[in-house]
């Protein structure tokens, strides 16, 4: 089985809350690519943090601020060679592809 330690799955949610949809997207993706890091960026730490998911607090983001954050700030928080942004409505379906 391949090891994907050079990838970080990251979900960015500028809203407050538990971000469970974002966390599920991270976990589902990580199940397809074992060894990848799992990072949730949100305005507050969720009360429930799924196993394997690391959280880092960021400022609240509007739609426009999200775009600016991804373009200019996200790379500072990623320590792997690659990052794959997943969201509560989009994640890795088949790691073999």
Buried (B, 14 or more C-beta within 10 A) or exposed (E): EEEBEEBBBBBBBBEEEBBEBBBBBBBBBBEBBEEBBBBBBBBBEBEEBBEBBEBEEBEEBEEEBEEEBBEEBBEEBBEBEEBBBBEBEEBBEEBEE
